[in-house]
Structures are given as C-alpha cells and as structure tokens.
Amino acid sequence: MKVHVLQHVPFEGIGSMTSWLSAHDARVTYSRFYESAILPDPAGSDLIIALGGPMSVNDEASFPWLTMEKQFVRDAIQRGLPVIGTCLGAQLIANALGSRVYPNSQKEIGWFEIEATPCADDVFRFPQKATVFHWHGETFDLPAGATRLAKSAACANQAFQVGKRAIGLQFHLETTPESLDSIINNCRHELIEAAYVQTESSLRAASSIEYANINRLMEDLLSYVMREC
C-alpha cells in the first residue's frame, strides 16, 4: 500500500495512524510543505492523508502551495482515490470541491462530544455519540453532493463524506498523548477562555480509554476508505 501524507507543520503528524499503516505494510511518503511544496502524481498513491495545521485554506497569499495542494486533493478525489482529511485537511477537501471555509461562531479546542447525523447506509457511520479531540477555529459549507456524518454543539459540520472513499473530519481521531503535547507546546497561545475552549490541564486530563476510543475509530475509518482497494 502506497500512502501519501500532506503535512503542513512539523508538530502535527499522523499520530495513532502509524500503527494501522504499519500493520498494513504501508509505504508512507510525505509532502512536507514547511520544507518543500513538491507533490507527486496522485495516481501513484493508494491513500491520501491531509493533516491539520494552524493556517487557513484561505491564506494562499502567505502559503502559495495551498493552490497546488487543493488541486492535488481535487484530482485525487475525482480519480476515486481514498482521501482522509483531518481539521485543516477536511477544510482543504471542502474548499478544493468549491465550498466556502470561514471562521466558526465558536473556537472548539478540547474533548467534546460529536453526534452522528442521520445518513444513508452506504457511508461511514459514527457512533451515535462520541467524545473526540478538537482544535479548530474555522468551519466550512458542505461540498455539493457530500453527506454530513456528524455535528457538535459548537459546529454543525463536523464530518462529511464525498463519494465512496473521501472523508473530512474537523476533529482529530489520531491524537495520542504525545501528539497532544506537541500541539499544546506550539499553539498554547490559542487557549483563551471561551465556551468551547478547555484549559491546558483539562486537555491533558483525558484518560487512556478516551485515547483508545478515538484511535480505534480512526482505524475503523481507515479500514472503511480502503475496503474496496
């Protein structure tokens, strides 16, 4: 299996996905945009993973590679390739497919509940309720033809699916204690008291069970998008 990862900052990596990819003998390559904007031919990959980052998809003037990245993501989805986007990655998928990305009414940083939305049987199905890790300030309109998979009290569009194998997540199912520590150390300045922004101590108080639950859900999602490959 050939997996290509779109990584925007060094402190947001694939986290718990490492175990699933190793178990499936994946050969993982990267476009690390903080080092180089080189992108491969998407046809050479079996799975595309677009990670998070503190920038906005609208920041093309500051990060010109965003234009190329959106085209890459669009091409991959049009080819029917499995594509998973987390946080910024989900916003990239939405924007690449023509949808608006804009500030959400509330920043959402912490361990908060999502709720599955009614949808057809031929899409990925989340548990009716699940506590997951969030770190985002923007949201998006759903792309044309997309199915909304989950919502939260702070954000209407938490997860969506396009076609059979492209899924965007506003939240981070790949989070581990190590990856949480990394993002806190680099983005601590965003922890400003608000209705849906938890304190650093609350972020770090998550139990091993909570991590296990989201990481298992991440594995289920990876297996789902690769089911017909």
TIVEX-541698 format. One line per 10 residues: their letters; for each residue x, z, y of C-alpha. Coordinates in Angstrom, 2 decimals. Layout:
// residues N
a	X/Z/Y ~ ...
END
This chain:
// residues 229
mkvhvlqhvp	0.00/0.00/0.00 ~ 1.33/-1.00/3.41 ~ 0.22/1.27/6.25 ~ 0.99/0.71/9.91 ~ 0.69/3.61/12.36 ~ 0.17/3.22/16.10 ~ 1.83/6.29/17.63 ~ 1.62/6.97/21.36 ~ 3.61/10.17/21.84 ~ 6.15/11.90/19.59
fegigsmtsw	4.11/15.11/19.38 ~ 1.00/13.53/17.80 ~ 1.74/12.30/14.29 ~ -0.14/11.68/11.06 ~ -0.23/15.38/10.12 ~ -2.03/16.05/6.85 ~ -2.42/12.32/6.14 ~ 1.17/12.44/4.88 ~ 0.06/13.95/1.55 ~ -2.62/11.34/0.85
lsahdarvty	-0.32/8.47/1.79 ~ 2.47/9.82/-0.42 ~ 0.08/10.25/-3.33 ~ -0.89/6.58/-2.98 ~ 2.71/5.33/-2.78 ~ 2.16/4.05/0.75 ~ 4.96/2.35/2.65 ~ 4.42/3.55/6.22 ~ 5.72/1.68/9.27 ~ 5.28/2.56/12.92
srfyesailp	4.79/1.11/16.36 ~ 6.10/3.99/18.49 ~ 5.00/2.94/21.95 ~ 7.04/5.66/23.64 ~ 10.12/3.82/22.31 ~ 9.10/0.18/21.91 ~ 5.97/-1.95/22.20 ~ 6.76/-4.12/19.18 ~ 3.74/-4.84/16.99 ~ 3.69/-6.60/13.61
dpagsdliia	1.23/-9.19/12.37 ~ -1.81/-7.07/11.39 ~ -2.32/-9.29/8.34 ~ 0.76/-7.69/6.81 ~ -0.87/-4.24/6.60 ~ -3.43/-2.80/4.21 ~ -4.41/0.02/6.59 ~ -4.02/0.61/10.33 ~ -4.00/4.18/11.73 ~ -4.24/4.61/15.52
lggpmsvnde	-3.28/8.12/16.62 ~ -4.05/10.22/19.69 ~ -2.26/10.68/22.98 ~ -2.77/12.15/26.45 ~ -3.08/8.79/28.23 ~ -6.34/6.87/28.78 ~ -7.09/3.46/27.36 ~ -7.76/2.52/31.00 ~ -4.14/3.23/32.01 ~ -2.89/-0.31/31.44
asfpwltmek	-1.06/-0.36/34.78 ~ 1.07/2.58/33.67 ~ 1.24/1.58/29.99 ~ 1.16/-2.25/29.78 ~ 1.46/-2.15/25.99 ~ -2.17/-0.93/25.84 ~ -3.31/-4.52/26.37 ~ -1.35/-5.73/23.34 ~ -2.40/-2.74/21.28 ~ -6.09/-3.38/21.93
qfvrdaiqrg	-5.68/-7.00/20.87 ~ -3.89/-5.84/17.72 ~ -6.71/-3.42/16.88 ~ -9.34/-6.06/17.61 ~ -7.59/-8.60/15.37 ~ -7.29/-6.08/12.54 ~ -11.00/-5.21/12.66 ~ -12.02/-8.87/12.86 ~ -9.93/-9.52/9.75 ~ -11.87/-6.80/7.95
lpvigtclga	-8.83/-4.53/7.56 ~ -9.32/-0.78/7.18 ~ -8.73/0.85/10.58 ~ -8.88/4.56/11.41 ~ -8.61/5.82/14.99 ~ -8.32/9.48/15.97 ~ -9.08/10.65/19.52 ~ -7.29/8.08/21.72 ~ -7.29/5.84/18.65 ~ -11.09/5.96/18.48
qlianalgsr	-11.29/5.17/22.19 ~ -8.95/2.21/21.61 ~ -11.23/0.85/18.91 ~ -14.28/1.21/21.15 ~ -12.56/-0.38/24.15 ~ -10.98/-3.16/22.09 ~ -14.51/-4.08/20.98 ~ -15.81/-4.22/24.54 ~ -17.11/-0.70/25.14 ~ -16.52/1.47/28.20
vypnsqkeig	-14.27/4.55/27.98 ~ -14.75/7.19/30.68 ~ -14.46/10.96/31.38 ~ -16.82/13.07/29.33 ~ -19.01/15.58/31.17 ~ -17.03/18.33/29.41 ~ -13.49/18.57/28.11 ~ -13.56/19.59/24.47 ~ -10.48/21.46/23.28 ~ -10.78/23.75/20.29
wfeieatpca	-12.51/24.33/16.98 ~ -16.10/23.24/17.50 ~ -18.91/22.09/15.27 ~ -19.94/18.47/14.78 ~ -23.25/17.40/13.32 ~ -23.83/14.32/11.21 ~ -26.30/11.86/12.67 ~ -28.93/10.02/10.63 ~ -27.49/6.75/9.39 ~ -27.70/4.21/6.60
ddvfrfpqka	-26.29/4.79/3.12 ~ -23.63/2.08/3.48 ~ -21.44/4.07/5.92 ~ -19.19/7.12/5.64 ~ -21.29/10.28/5.63 ~ -20.05/13.51/7.18 ~ -21.34/16.91/6.08 ~ -24.47/17.87/7.98 ~ -22.36/20.34/9.96 ~ -18.61/20.87/10.04
tvfhwhgetf	-16.17/22.72/12.27 ~ -13.33/20.42/13.31 ~ -10.48/20.42/15.82 ~ -10.95/18.65/19.16 ~ -8.62/17.84/22.06 ~ -10.14/15.22/24.37 ~ -11.50/14.76/27.87 ~ -12.88/11.23/27.62 ~ -15.68/9.61/25.67 ~ -16.99/6.08/25.10
dlpagatrla	-20.06/3.96/24.62 ~ -20.60/2.77/21.06 ~ -19.42/-0.79/20.40 ~ -22.09/-3.38/19.67 ~ -23.17/-3.12/16.04 ~ -21.46/0.24/15.48 ~ -23.14/3.12/13.66 ~ -22.83/6.60/15.14 ~ -21.76/9.03/12.42 ~ -21.52/12.37/14.24
ksaacanqaf	-22.18/14.18/17.52 ~ -21.47/17.58/19.05 ~ -23.00/19.80/21.71 ~ -20.37/18.62/24.21 ~ -20.10/14.96/23.27 ~ -22.74/12.57/21.96 ~ -20.38/10.07/20.31 ~ -18.00/11.95/18.03 ~ -17.55/9.42/15.25 ~ -18.61/5.85/14.57
qvgkraiglq	-18.15/3.06/12.07 ~ -17.83/-0.67/12.64 ~ -18.36/-2.91/9.64 ~ -17.32/-1.58/6.25 ~ -13.88/-0.16/6.96 ~ -13.26/0.67/10.65 ~ -13.92/4.27/11.74 ~ -13.24/6.05/15.03 ~ -13.06/9.84/15.35 ~ -12.95/11.73/18.65
fhlettpesl	-11.62/14.75/16.75 ~ -8.54/15.49/14.65 ~ -9.09/15.91/10.91 ~ -5.35/15.50/10.33 ~ -4.47/18.73/12.15 ~ -2.09/21.20/10.49 ~ -0.71/24.45/11.92 ~ 2.50/22.56/12.70 ~ 0.78/19.67/14.48 ~ -1.42/22.11/16.41
dsiinncrhe	1.68/23.95/17.58 ~ 3.22/20.67/18.71 ~ 0.26/19.56/20.80 ~ -0.14/23.02/22.36 ~ 3.53/23.11/23.32 ~ 3.21/19.72/25.03 ~ -0.29/19.99/26.50 ~ -0.72/23.69/27.23 ~ -1.45/22.86/30.89 ~ -4.84/21.46/29.82
lieaayvqte	-6.05/24.84/28.58 ~ -8.06/25.62/31.69 ~ -11.05/27.88/31.11 ~ -14.27/25.94/30.59 ~ -17.34/25.98/28.36 ~ -15.70/23.92/25.61 ~ -12.04/24.77/26.13 ~ -10.76/27.58/23.94 ~ -7.81/29.83/24.73 ~ -4.47/29.31/23.04
sslraassie	-4.98/32.40/20.92 ~ -8.37/31.08/19.76 ~ -6.85/27.72/18.89 ~ -4.19/29.41/16.79 ~ -6.65/31.77/15.09 ~ -8.04/29.13/12.74 ~ -7.90/30.14/9.09 ~ -6.23/28.27/6.25 ~ -9.73/27.49/4.98 ~ -10.61/25.68/8.21
yaninrlmed	-7.46/23.56/7.97 ~ -8.14/22.85/4.29 ~ -11.69/21.75/5.07 ~ -10.75/19.23/7.76 ~ -7.75/17.93/5.81 ~ -9.96/17.36/2.75 ~ -12.43/15.48/4.92 ~ -9.55/13.35/6.22 ~ -8.60/12.48/2.64 ~ -12.21/11.59/1.85
llsyvmrec	-12.29/9.27/4.86 ~ -9.00/7.59/3.88 ~ -10.31/7.04/0.36 ~ -13.54/5.63/1.76 ~ -11.98/2.99/4.01 ~ -9.61/1.93/1.19 ~ -12.28/1.87/-1.54 ~ -12.53/-1.92/-1.80 ~ -8.86/-2.72/-1.28
END
